[in-house]
Amino acid sequence: MDSGIKYSEKDLYSLKVKYNELLERNKKAEVFFKTNSVSECIKYLDLFNDVTRQLSGIIFFIEFLSGEELSYEQKINEFNEVRE
């Protein structure tokens, strides 16, 4: 089925790079939340939620453009093919 949406491999590559960047931020935030007080964590909760929403959105677009569902392992690990 043709969605009518045109994209290039460069678009998919860019999404994967952005995903890796956000995933790294998310992992750092998880460490922060585990090692700081609740009051300190609450200050950054909205930012953490925003990063999480962005990750979910990028997963959707990567799956849509590639035509393949990402596995759990792919979602929790970086895309090695786009590591810089």
PyMOL Python script that loads the backbone (N, CA, C, O; Angstrom):
from pymol import cmd

cmd.read_pdbstr("""\
ATOM      1  N   MET A   1       0.842  -1.177   0.000  1.00  0.00           N
ATOM      2  CA  MET A   1       0.000   0.000   0.000  1.00  0.00           C
ATOM      3  C   MET A   1       0.886   1.239   0.000  1.00  0.00           C
ATOM      4  O   MET A   1       1.773   1.366   0.845  1.00  0.00           O
ATOM      5  N   ASP A   2       0.661   2.132  -0.916  1.00  0.00           N
ATOM      6  CA  ASP A   2       1.429   3.365  -1.022  1.00  0.00           C
ATOM      7  C   ASP A   2       0.764   4.435  -0.170  1.00  0.00           C
ATOM      8  O   ASP A   2      -0.388   4.802  -0.403  1.00  0.00           O
ATOM      9  N   SER A   3       1.498   4.931   0.819  1.00  0.00           N
ATOM     10  CA  SER A   3       0.942   5.945   1.716  1.00  0.00           C
ATOM     11  C   SER A   3       0.918   7.324   1.081  1.00  0.00           C
ATOM     12  O   SER A   3       0.262   8.236   1.586  1.00  0.00           O
ATOM     13  N   GLY A   4       1.635   7.478  -0.026  1.00  0.00           N
ATOM     14  CA  GLY A   4       1.713   8.778  -0.671  1.00  0.00           C
ATOM     15  C   GLY A   4       2.753   9.691  -0.042  1.00  0.00           C
ATOM     16  O   GLY A   4       3.020  10.779  -0.552  1.00  0.00           O
ATOM     17  N   ILE A   5       3.335   9.254   1.057  1.00  0.00           N
ATOM     18  CA  ILE A   5       4.361  10.042   1.729  1.00  0.00           C
ATOM     19  C   ILE A   5       5.715   9.678   1.145  1.00  0.00           C
ATOM     20  O   ILE A   5       6.075   8.504   1.059  1.00  0.00           O
ATOM     21  N   LYS A   6       6.447  10.686   0.749  1.00  0.00           N
ATOM     22  CA  LYS A   6       7.767  10.463   0.169  1.00  0.00           C
ATOM     23  C   LYS A   6       8.833  10.736   1.224  1.00  0.00           C
ATOM     24  O   LYS A   6       8.765  11.731   1.945  1.00  0.00           O
ATOM     25  N   TYR A   7       9.791   9.867   1.305  1.00  0.00           N
ATOM     26  CA  TYR A   7      10.909  10.051   2.218  1.00  0.00           C
ATOM     27  C   TYR A   7      12.139   9.407   1.607  1.00  0.00           C
ATOM     28  O   TYR A   7      12.048   8.615   0.670  1.00  0.00           O
ATOM     29  N   SER A   8      13.272   9.757   2.148  1.00  0.00           N
ATOM     30  CA  SER A   8      14.519   9.177   1.663  1.00  0.00           C
ATOM     31  C   SER A   8      15.167   8.373   2.788  1.00  0.00           C
ATOM     32  O   SER A   8      14.759   8.463   3.946  1.00  0.00           O
ATOM     33  N   GLU A   9      16.160   7.605   2.439  1.00  0.00           N
ATOM     34  CA  GLU A   9      16.920   6.875   3.450  1.00  0.00           C
ATOM     35  C   GLU A   9      17.579   7.860   4.412  1.00  0.00           C
ATOM     36  O   GLU A   9      17.793   7.549   5.584  1.00  0.00           O
ATOM     37  N   LYS A  10      17.897   9.049   3.904  1.00  0.00           N
ATOM     38  CA  LYS A  10      18.486  10.081   4.758  1.00  0.00           C
ATOM     39  C   LYS A  10      17.501  10.496   5.853  1.00  0.00           C
ATOM     40  O   LYS A  10      17.908  10.749   6.987  1.00  0.00           O
ATOM     41  N   ASP A  11      16.206  10.567   5.520  1.00  0.00           N
ATOM     42  CA  ASP A  11      15.184  10.897   6.515  1.00  0.00           C
ATOM     43  C   ASP A  11      15.154   9.848   7.623  1.00  0.00           C
ATOM     44  O   ASP A  11      15.110  10.181   8.807  1.00  0.00           O
ATOM     45  N   LEU A  12      15.177   8.589   7.228  1.00  0.00           N
ATOM     46  CA  LEU A  12      15.156   7.495   8.193  1.00  0.00           C
ATOM     47  C   LEU A  12      16.422   7.527   9.047  1.00  0.00           C
ATOM     48  O   LEU A  12      16.366   7.329  10.260  1.00  0.00           O
ATOM     49  N   TYR A  13      17.545   7.775   8.413  1.00  0.00           N
ATOM     50  CA  TYR A  13      18.823   7.887   9.120  1.00  0.00           C
ATOM     51  C   TYR A  13      18.754   9.014  10.160  1.00  0.00           C
ATOM     52  O   TYR A  13      19.176   8.835  11.302  1.00  0.00           O
ATOM     53  N   SER A  14      18.223  10.163   9.761  1.00  0.00           N
ATOM     54  CA  SER A  14      18.113  11.313  10.665  1.00  0.00           C
ATOM     55  C   SER A  14      17.222  11.002  11.862  1.00  0.00           C
ATOM     56  O   SER A  14      17.521  11.406  12.986  1.00  0.00           O
ATOM     57  N   LEU A  15      16.136  10.289  11.622  1.00  0.00           N
ATOM     58  CA  LEU A  15      15.257   9.888  12.724  1.00  0.00           C
ATOM     59  C   LEU A  15      15.986   8.970  13.698  1.00  0.00           C
ATOM     60  O   LEU A  15      15.824   9.090  14.913  1.00  0.00           O
ATOM     61  N   LYS A  16      16.778   8.064  13.169  1.00  0.00           N
ATOM     62  CA  LYS A  16      17.521   7.139  14.032  1.00  0.00           C
ATOM     63  C   LYS A  16      18.585   7.874  14.844  1.00  0.00           C
ATOM     64  O   LYS A  16      18.811   7.548  16.009  1.00  0.00           O
ATOM     65  N   VAL A  17      19.237   8.858  14.237  1.00  0.00           N
ATOM     66  CA  VAL A  17      20.219   9.668  14.966  1.00  0.00           C
ATOM     67  C   VAL A  17      19.525  10.414  16.101  1.00  0.00           C
ATOM     68  O   VAL A  17      20.010  10.416  17.232  1.00  0.00           O
ATOM     69  N   LYS A  18      18.397  11.044  15.803  1.00  0.00           N
ATOM     70  CA  LYS A  18      17.638  11.778  16.823  1.00  0.00           C
ATOM     71  C   LYS A  18      17.170  10.829  17.919  1.00  0.00           C
ATOM     72  O   LYS A  18      17.206  11.178  19.099  1.00  0.00           O
ATOM     73  N   TYR A  19      16.733   9.637  17.539  1.00  0.00           N
ATOM     74  CA  TYR A  19      16.303   8.641  18.521  1.00  0.00           C
ATOM     75  C   TYR A  19      17.456   8.308  19.466  1.00  0.00           C
ATOM     76  O   TYR A  19      17.273   8.276  20.683  1.00  0.00           O
ATOM     77  N   ASN A  20      18.642   8.060  18.912  1.00  0.00           N
ATOM     78  CA  ASN A  20      19.806   7.751  19.747  1.00  0.00           C
ATOM     79  C   ASN A  20      20.094   8.879  20.735  1.00  0.00           C
ATOM     80  O   ASN A  20      20.386   8.629  21.905  1.00  0.00           O
ATOM     81  N   GLU A  21      20.011  10.115  20.262  1.00  0.00           N
ATOM     82  CA  GLU A  21      20.261  11.272  21.127  1.00  0.00           C
ATOM     83  C   GLU A  21      19.250  11.324  22.272  1.00  0.00           C
ATOM     84  O   GLU A  21      19.623  11.511  23.431  1.00  0.00           O
ATOM     85  N   LEU A  22      17.986  11.158  21.943  1.00  0.00           N
ATOM     86  CA  LEU A  22      16.940  11.200  22.967  1.00  0.00           C
ATOM     87  C   LEU A  22      17.036  10.018  23.918  1.00  0.00           C
ATOM     88  O   LEU A  22      16.795  10.162  25.117  1.00  0.00           O
ATOM     89  N   LEU A  23      17.383   8.859  23.394  1.00  0.00           N
ATOM     90  CA  LEU A  23      17.516   7.674  24.239  1.00  0.00           C
ATOM     91  C   LEU A  23      18.639   7.877  25.255  1.00  0.00           C
ATOM     92  O   LEU A  23      18.509   7.481  26.414  1.00  0.00           O
ATOM     93  N   GLU A  24      19.726   8.484  24.829  1.00  0.00           N
ATOM     94  CA  GLU A  24      20.832   8.780  25.747  1.00  0.00           C
ATOM     95  C   GLU A  24      20.373   9.745  26.839  1.00  0.00           C
ATOM     96  O   GLU A  24      20.700   9.554  28.010  1.00  0.00           O
ATOM     97  N   ARG A  25      19.626  10.768  26.469  1.00  0.00           N
ATOM     98  CA  ARG A  25      19.075  11.709  27.466  1.00  0.00           C
ATOM     99  C   ARG A  25      18.154  10.986  28.434  1.00  0.00           C
ATOM    100  O   ARG A  25      18.186  11.234  29.639  1.00  0.00           O
ATOM    101  N   ASN A  26      17.335  10.093  27.900  1.00  0.00           N
ATOM    102  CA  ASN A  26      16.400   9.339  28.723  1.00  0.00           C
ATOM    103  C   ASN A  26      17.147   8.471  29.733  1.00  0.00           C
ATOM    104  O   ASN A  26      16.774   8.414  30.905  1.00  0.00           O
ATOM    105  N   LYS A  27      18.191   7.804  29.282  1.00  0.00           N
ATOM    106  CA  LYS A  27      18.974   6.945  30.179  1.00  0.00           C
ATOM    107  C   LYS A  27      19.650   7.763  31.277  1.00  0.00           C
ATOM    108  O   LYS A  27      19.700   7.334  32.430  1.00  0.00           O
ATOM    109  N   LYS A  28      20.167   8.931  30.927  1.00  0.00           N
ATOM    110  CA  LYS A  28      20.782   9.806  31.928  1.00  0.00           C
ATOM    111  C   LYS A  28      19.734  10.295  32.929  1.00  0.00           C
ATOM    112  O   LYS A  28      20.010  10.404  34.124  1.00  0.00           O
ATOM    113  N   ALA A  29      18.548  10.583  32.437  1.00  0.00           N
ATOM    114  CA  ALA A  29      17.464  11.028  33.316  1.00  0.00           C
ATOM    115  C   ALA A  29      17.065   9.924  34.285  1.00  0.00           C
ATOM    116  O   ALA A  29      16.795  10.196  35.455  1.00  0.00           O
ATOM    117  N   GLU A  30      17.027   8.690  33.815  1.00  0.00           N
ATOM    118  CA  GLU A  30      16.689   7.575  34.700  1.00  0.00           C
ATOM    119  C   GLU A  30      17.700   7.459  35.834  1.00  0.00           C
ATOM    120  O   GLU A  30      17.322   7.213  36.980  1.00  0.00           O
ATOM    121  N   VAL A  31      18.971   7.632  35.524  1.00  0.00           N
ATOM    122  CA  VAL A  31      20.010   7.612  36.560  1.00  0.00           C
ATOM    123  C   VAL A  31      19.788   8.770  37.530  1.00  0.00           C
ATOM    124  O   VAL A  31      19.881   8.594  38.745  1.00  0.00           O
ATOM    125  N   PHE A  32      19.495   9.947  36.995  1.00  0.00           N
ATOM    126  CA  PHE A  32      19.232  11.120  37.826  1.00  0.00           C
ATOM    127  C   PHE A  32      18.079  10.853  38.782  1.00  0.00           C
ATOM    128  O   PHE A  32      18.173  11.158  39.971  1.00  0.00           O
ATOM    129  N   PHE A  33      16.993  10.285  38.271  1.00  0.00           N
ATOM    130  CA  PHE A  33      15.822  10.029  39.106  1.00  0.00           C
ATOM    131  C   PHE A  33      16.098   8.984  40.185  1.00  0.00           C
ATOM    132  O   PHE A  33      15.482   9.014  41.250  1.00  0.00           O
ATOM    133  N   LYS A  34      17.001   8.081  39.918  1.00  0.00           N
ATOM    134  CA  LYS A  34      17.336   7.047  40.911  1.00  0.00           C
ATOM    135  C   LYS A  34      18.284   7.561  41.990  1.00  0.00           C
ATOM    136  O   LYS A  34      18.385   6.957  43.058  1.00  0.00           O
ATOM    137  N   THR A  35      18.974   8.659  41.728  1.00  0.00           N
ATOM    138  CA  THR A  35      20.019   9.114  42.647  1.00  0.00           C
ATOM    139  C   THR A  35      19.738  10.467  43.295  1.00  0.00           C
ATOM    140  O   THR A  35      20.586  10.980  44.024  1.00  0.00           O
ATOM    141  N   ASN A  36      18.590  11.045  43.051  1.00  0.00           N
ATOM    142  CA  ASN A  36      18.264  12.351  43.629  1.00  0.00           C
ATOM    143  C   ASN A  36      16.961  12.293  44.408  1.00  0.00           C
ATOM    144  O   ASN A  36      16.180  11.350  44.292  1.00  0.00           O
ATOM    145  N   SER A  37      16.755  13.328  45.201  1.00  0.00           N
ATOM    146  CA  SER A  37      15.549  13.392  46.031  1.00  0.00           C
ATOM    147  C   SER A  37      14.301  13.574  45.163  1.00  0.00           C
ATOM    148  O   SER A  37      14.373  14.004  44.012  1.00  0.00           O
ATOM    149  N   VAL A  38      13.178  13.238  45.749  1.00  0.00           N
ATOM    150  CA  VAL A  38      11.902  13.380  45.044  1.00  0.00           C
ATOM    151  C   VAL A  38      11.679  14.836  44.653  1.00  0.00           C
ATOM    152  O   VAL A  38      11.258  15.121  43.531  1.00  0.00           O
ATOM    153  N   SER A  39      11.957  15.754  45.565  1.00  0.00           N
ATOM    154  CA  SER A  39      11.733  17.174  45.251  1.00  0.00           C
ATOM    155  C   SER A  39      12.620  17.638  44.097  1.00  0.00           C
ATOM    156  O   SER A  39      12.198  18.458  43.282  1.00  0.00           O
ATOM    157  N   GLU A  40      13.842  17.120  44.024  1.00  0.00           N
ATOM    158  CA  GLU A  40      14.740  17.463  42.921  1.00  0.00           C
ATOM    159  C   GLU A  40      14.225  16.850  41.618  1.00  0.00           C
ATOM    160  O   GLU A  40      14.281  17.490  40.568  1.00  0.00           O
ATOM    161  N   CYS A  41      13.737  15.641  41.679  1.00  0.00           N
ATOM    162  CA  CYS A  41      13.239  14.946  40.483  1.00  0.00           C
ATOM    163  C   CYS A  41      11.989  15.608  39.916  1.00  0.00           C
ATOM    164  O   CYS A  41      11.823  15.697  38.699  1.00  0.00           O
ATOM    165  N   ILE A  42      11.120  16.066  40.796  1.00  0.00           N
ATOM    166  CA  ILE A  42       9.869  16.690  40.350  1.00  0.00           C
ATOM    167  C   ILE A  42      10.145  17.910  39.474  1.00  0.00           C
ATOM    168  O   ILE A  42       9.373  18.207  38.563  1.00  0.00           O
ATOM    169  N   LYS A  43      11.240  18.612  39.744  1.00  0.00           N
ATOM    170  CA  LYS A  43      11.598  19.792  38.948  1.00  0.00           C
ATOM    171  C   LYS A  43      11.788  19.443  37.469  1.00  0.00           C
ATOM    172  O   LYS A  43      11.541  20.271  36.592  1.00  0.00           O
ATOM    173  N   TYR A  44      12.227  18.218  37.205  1.00  0.00           N
ATOM    174  CA  TYR A  44      12.571  17.821  35.838  1.00  0.00           C
ATOM    175  C   TYR A  44      11.611  16.793  35.243  1.00  0.00           C
ATOM    176  O   TYR A  44      11.859  16.260  34.161  1.00  0.00           O
ATOM    177  N   LEU A  45      10.533  16.521  35.940  1.00  0.00           N
ATOM    178  CA  LEU A  45       9.594  15.501  35.479  1.00  0.00           C
ATOM    179  C   LEU A  45       8.944  15.864  34.146  1.00  0.00           C
ATOM    180  O   LEU A  45       8.801  15.000  33.281  1.00  0.00           O
ATOM    181  N   ASP A  46       8.553  17.109  33.964  1.00  0.00           N
ATOM    182  CA  ASP A  46       7.941  17.521  32.692  1.00  0.00           C
ATOM    183  C   ASP A  46       8.912  17.356  31.528  1.00  0.00           C
ATOM    184  O   ASP A  46       8.517  16.926  30.444  1.00  0.00           O
ATOM    185  N   LEU A  47      10.169  17.693  31.747  1.00  0.00           N
ATOM    186  CA  LEU A  47      11.186  17.526  30.709  1.00  0.00           C
ATOM    187  C   LEU A  47      11.373  16.051  30.373  1.00  0.00           C
ATOM    188  O   LEU A  47      11.469  15.681  29.203  1.00  0.00           O
ATOM    189  N   PHE A  48      11.424  15.217  31.400  1.00  0.00           N
ATOM    190  CA  PHE A  48      11.552  13.774  31.192  1.00  0.00           C
ATOM    191  C   PHE A  48      10.363  13.245  30.387  1.00  0.00           C
ATOM    192  O   PHE A  48      10.538  12.465  29.451  1.00  0.00           O
ATOM    193  N   ASN A  49       9.169  13.669  30.755  1.00  0.00           N
ATOM    194  CA  ASN A  49       7.971  13.233  30.028  1.00  0.00           C
ATOM    195  C   ASN A  49       7.998  13.695  28.578  1.00  0.00           C
ATOM    196  O   ASN A  49       7.555  12.965  27.692  1.00  0.00           O
ATOM    197  N   ASP A  50       8.508  14.890  28.324  1.00  0.00           N
ATOM    198  CA  ASP A  50       8.620  15.398  26.959  1.00  0.00           C
ATOM    199  C   ASP A  50       9.580  14.541  26.135  1.00  0.00           C
ATOM    200  O   ASP A  50       9.283  14.201  24.990  1.00  0.00           O
ATOM    201  N   VAL A  51      10.715  14.197  26.707  1.00  0.00           N
ATOM    202  CA  VAL A  51      11.681  13.338  26.013  1.00  0.00           C
ATOM    203  C   VAL A  51      11.049  11.980  25.717  1.00  0.00           C
ATOM    204  O   VAL A  51      11.228  11.434  24.629  1.00  0.00           O
ATOM    205  N   THR A  52      10.318  11.440  26.676  1.00  0.00           N
ATOM    206  CA  THR A  52       9.655  10.146  26.490  1.00  0.00           C
ATOM    207  C   THR A  52       8.626  10.207  25.364  1.00  0.00           C
ATOM    208  O   THR A  52       8.533   9.284  24.555  1.00  0.00           O
ATOM    209  N   ARG A  53       7.857  11.286  25.309  1.00  0.00           N
ATOM    210  CA  ARG A  53       6.876  11.455  24.226  1.00  0.00           C
ATOM    211  C   ARG A  53       7.572  11.564  22.868  1.00  0.00           C
ATOM    212  O   ARG A  53       7.111  10.995  21.879  1.00  0.00           O
ATOM    213  N   GLN A  54       8.677  12.295  22.830  1.00  0.00           N
ATOM    214  CA  GLN A  54       9.422  12.413  21.573  1.00  0.00           C
ATOM    215  C   GLN A  54       9.944  11.051  21.118  1.00  0.00           C
ATOM    216  O   GLN A  54       9.887  10.727  19.931  1.00  0.00           O
ATOM    217  N   LEU A  55      10.447  10.262  22.052  1.00  0.00           N
ATOM    218  CA  LEU A  55      10.920   8.916  21.706  1.00  0.00           C
ATOM    219  C   LEU A  55       9.786   8.086  21.109  1.00  0.00           C
ATOM    220  O   LEU A  55       9.973   7.412  20.097  1.00  0.00           O
ATOM    221  N   SER A  56       8.623   8.135  21.731  1.00  0.00           N
ATOM    222  CA  SER A  56       7.470   7.379  21.229  1.00  0.00           C
ATOM    223  C   SER A  56       7.089   7.825  19.825  1.00  0.00           C
ATOM    224  O   SER A  56       6.796   6.997  18.962  1.00  0.00           O
ATOM    225  N   GLY A  57       7.094   9.130  19.599  1.00  0.00           N
ATOM    226  CA  GLY A  57       6.760   9.648  18.276  1.00  0.00           C
ATOM    227  C   GLY A  57       7.752   9.213  17.218  1.00  0.00           C
ATOM    228  O   GLY A  57       7.367   8.860  16.103  1.00  0.00           O
ATOM    229  N   ILE A  58       9.030   9.237  17.566  1.00  0.00           N
ATOM    230  CA  ILE A  58      10.052   8.821  16.605  1.00  0.00           C
ATOM    231  C   ILE A  58       9.939   7.334  16.314  1.00  0.00           C
ATOM    232  O   ILE A  58      10.117   6.915  15.170  1.00  0.00           O
ATOM    233  N   ILE A  59       9.645   6.527  17.336  1.00  0.00           N
ATOM    234  CA  ILE A  59       9.429   5.092  17.101  1.00  0.00           C
ATOM    235  C   ILE A  59       8.319   4.910  16.075  1.00  0.00           C
ATOM    236  O   ILE A  59       8.454   4.117  15.144  1.00  0.00           O
ATOM    237  N   PHE A  60       7.222   5.643  16.246  1.00  0.00           N
ATOM    238  CA  PHE A  60       6.100   5.541  15.311  1.00  0.00           C
ATOM    239  C   PHE A  60       6.554   5.837  13.885  1.00  0.00           C
ATOM    240  O   PHE A  60       6.240   5.083  12.965  1.00  0.00           O
ATOM    241  N   PHE A  61       7.293   6.934  13.697  1.00  0.00           N
ATOM    242  CA  PHE A  61       7.725   7.313  12.349  1.00  0.00           C
ATOM    243  C   PHE A  61       8.735   6.334  11.765  1.00  0.00           C
ATOM    244  O   PHE A  61       8.681   6.029  10.574  1.00  0.00           O
ATOM    245  N   ILE A  62       9.651   5.842  12.583  1.00  0.00           N
ATOM    246  CA  ILE A  62      10.617   4.859  12.086  1.00  0.00           C
ATOM    247  C   ILE A  62       9.889   3.605  11.623  1.00  0.00           C
ATOM    248  O   ILE A  62      10.187   3.067  10.557  1.00  0.00           O
ATOM    249  N   GLU A  63       8.934   3.140  12.423  1.00  0.00           N
ATOM    250  CA  GLU A  63       8.170   1.946  12.042  1.00  0.00           C
ATOM    251  C   GLU A  63       7.350   2.208  10.786  1.00  0.00           C
ATOM    252  O   GLU A  63       7.262   1.350   9.908  1.00  0.00           O
ATOM    253  N   PHE A  64       6.755   3.385  10.701  1.00  0.00           N
ATOM    254  CA  PHE A  64       5.939   3.723   9.539  1.00  0.00           C
ATOM    255  C   PHE A  64       6.782   3.772   8.274  1.00  0.00           C
ATOM    256  O   PHE A  64       6.419   3.191   7.251  1.00  0.00           O
ATOM    257  N   LEU A  65       7.910   4.469   8.350  1.00  0.00           N
ATOM    258  CA  LEU A  65       8.750   4.628   7.165  1.00  0.00           C
ATOM    259  C   LEU A  65       9.444   3.337   6.757  1.00  0.00           C
ATOM    260  O   LEU A  65       9.610   3.068   5.567  1.00  0.00           O
ATOM    261  N   SER A  66       9.848   2.542   7.733  1.00  0.00           N
ATOM    262  CA  SER A  66      10.550   1.296   7.411  1.00  0.00           C
ATOM    263  C   SER A  66       9.585   0.164   7.082  1.00  0.00           C
ATOM    264  O   SER A  66       9.964  -0.817   6.442  1.00  0.00           O
ATOM    265  N   GLY A  67       8.331   0.304   7.522  1.00  0.00           N
ATOM    266  CA  GLY A  67       7.354  -0.757   7.304  1.00  0.00           C
ATOM    267  C   GLY A  67       7.556  -1.949   8.219  1.00  0.00           C
ATOM    268  O   GLY A  67       6.981  -3.015   7.995  1.00  0.00           O
ATOM    269  N   GLU A  68       8.374  -1.773   9.253  1.00  0.00           N
ATOM    270  CA  GLU A  68       8.664  -2.860  10.188  1.00  0.00           C
ATOM    271  C   GLU A  68       8.480  -2.382  11.624  1.00  0.00           C
ATOM    272  O   GLU A  68       8.818  -1.248  11.964  1.00  0.00           O
ATOM    273  N   GLU A  69       7.940  -3.262  12.454  1.00  0.00           N
ATOM    274  CA  GLU A  69       7.800  -2.945  13.867  1.00  0.00           C
ATOM    275  C   GLU A  69       9.140  -3.162  14.563  1.00  0.00           C
ATOM    276  O   GLU A  69       9.806  -4.173  14.344  1.00  0.00           O
ATOM    277  N   LEU A  70       9.527  -2.206  15.400  1.00  0.00           N
ATOM    278  CA  LEU A  70      10.771  -2.349  16.145  1.00  0.00           C
ATOM    279  C   LEU A  70      10.578  -3.342  17.283  1.00  0.00           C
ATOM    280  O   LEU A  70       9.527  -3.370  17.923  1.00  0.00           O
ATOM    281  N   SER A  71      11.589  -4.148  17.526  1.00  0.00           N
ATOM    282  CA  SER A  71      11.541  -5.089  18.641  1.00  0.00           C
ATOM    283  C   SER A  71      11.822  -4.342  19.945  1.00  0.00           C
ATOM    284  O   SER A  71      12.272  -3.196  19.937  1.00  0.00           O
ATOM    285  N   TYR A  72      11.552  -5.003  21.042  1.00  0.00           N
ATOM    286  CA  TYR A  72      11.848  -4.429  22.356  1.00  0.00           C
ATOM    287  C   TYR A  72      13.327  -4.073  22.450  1.00  0.00           C
ATOM    288  O   TYR A  72      13.684  -2.996  22.926  1.00  0.00           O
ATOM    289  N   GLU A  73      14.178  -4.977  21.997  1.00  0.00           N
ATOM    290  CA  GLU A  73      15.625  -4.746  22.035  1.00  0.00           C
ATOM    291  C   GLU A  73      16.014  -3.509  21.231  1.00  0.00           C
ATOM    292  O   GLU A  73      16.860  -2.728  21.667  1.00  0.00           O
ATOM    293  N   GLN A  74      15.410  -3.327  20.075  1.00  0.00           N
ATOM    294  CA  GLN A  74      15.714  -2.148  19.258  1.00  0.00           C
ATOM    295  C   GLN A  74      15.273  -0.866  19.958  1.00  0.00           C
ATOM    296  O   GLN A  74      15.927   0.170  19.836  1.00  0.00           O
ATOM    297  N   LYS A  75      14.173  -0.938  20.686  1.00  0.00           N
ATOM    298  CA  LYS A  75      13.651   0.256  21.353  1.00  0.00           C
ATOM    299  C   LYS A  75      14.493   0.675  22.551  1.00  0.00           C
ATOM    300  O   LYS A  75      14.570   1.865  22.858  1.00  0.00           O
ATOM    301  N   ILE A  76      15.124  -0.274  23.231  1.00  0.00           N
ATOM    302  CA  ILE A  76      15.891   0.091  24.428  1.00  0.00           C
ATOM    303  C   ILE A  76      17.378   0.285  24.154  1.00  0.00           C
ATOM    304  O   ILE A  76      18.111   0.758  25.022  1.00  0.00           O
ATOM    305  N   ASN A  77      17.825  -0.073  22.965  1.00  0.00           N
ATOM    306  CA  ASN A  77      19.226   0.094  22.590  1.00  0.00           C
ATOM    307  C   ASN A  77      19.340   1.104  21.462  1.00  0.00           C
ATOM    308  O   ASN A  77      18.371   1.372  20.752  1.00  0.00           O
ATOM    309  N   GLU A  78      20.509   1.649  21.308  1.00  0.00           N
ATOM    310  CA  GLU A  78      20.743   2.597  20.218  1.00  0.00           C
ATOM    311  C   GLU A  78      20.746   1.881  18.876  1.00  0.00           C
ATOM    312  O   GLU A  78      20.931   0.667  18.796  1.00  0.00           O
ATOM    313  N   PHE A  79      20.539   2.657  17.834  1.00  0.00           N
ATOM    314  CA  PHE A  79      20.728   2.150  16.477  1.00  0.00           C
ATOM    315  C   PHE A  79      22.224   2.221  16.193  1.00  0.00           C
ATOM    316  O   PHE A  79      22.767   3.302  15.964  1.00  0.00           O
ATOM    317  N   ASN A  80      22.884   1.073  16.210  1.00  0.00           N
ATOM    318  CA  ASN A  80      24.341   1.041  16.025  1.00  0.00           C
ATOM    319  C   ASN A  80      24.771   1.560  14.664  1.00  0.00           C
ATOM    320  O   ASN A  80      25.859   2.118  14.526  1.00  0.00           O
ATOM    321  N   GLU A  81      23.926   1.380  13.660  1.00  0.00           N
ATOM    322  CA  GLU A  81      24.324   1.774  12.306  1.00  0.00           C
ATOM    323  C   GLU A  81      24.428   3.286  12.121  1.00  0.00           C
ATOM    324  O   GLU A  81      24.935   3.751  11.100  1.00  0.00           O
ATOM    325  N   VAL A  82      23.956   4.049  13.093  1.00  0.00           N
ATOM    326  CA  VAL A  82      24.033   5.507  12.971  1.00  0.00           C
ATOM    327  C   VAL A  82      24.860   6.135  14.091  1.00  0.00           C
ATOM    328  O   VAL A  82      24.835   7.353  14.273  1.00  0.00           O
ATOM    329  N   ARG A  83      25.575   5.326  14.825  1.00  0.00           N
ATOM    330  CA  ARG A  83      26.421   5.868  15.898  1.00  0.00           C
ATOM    331  C   ARG A  83      27.500   6.756  15.302  1.00  0.00           C
ATOM    332  O   ARG A  83      28.083   6.456  14.260  1.00  0.00           O
ATOM    333  N   GLU A  84      27.742   7.838  15.986  1.00  0.00           N
ATOM    334  CA  GLU A  84      28.757   8.783  15.490  1.00  0.00           C
ATOM    335  C   GLU A  84      30.022   8.686  16.296  1.00  0.00           C
ATOM    336  O   GLU A  84      30.984   9.404  16.024  1.00  0.00           O
TER     337      GLU A  84
END
""", "prot")
cmd.dss("prot")
cmd.show_as("cartoon", "prot")
cmd.util.cbc("prot")
cmd.orient("prot")
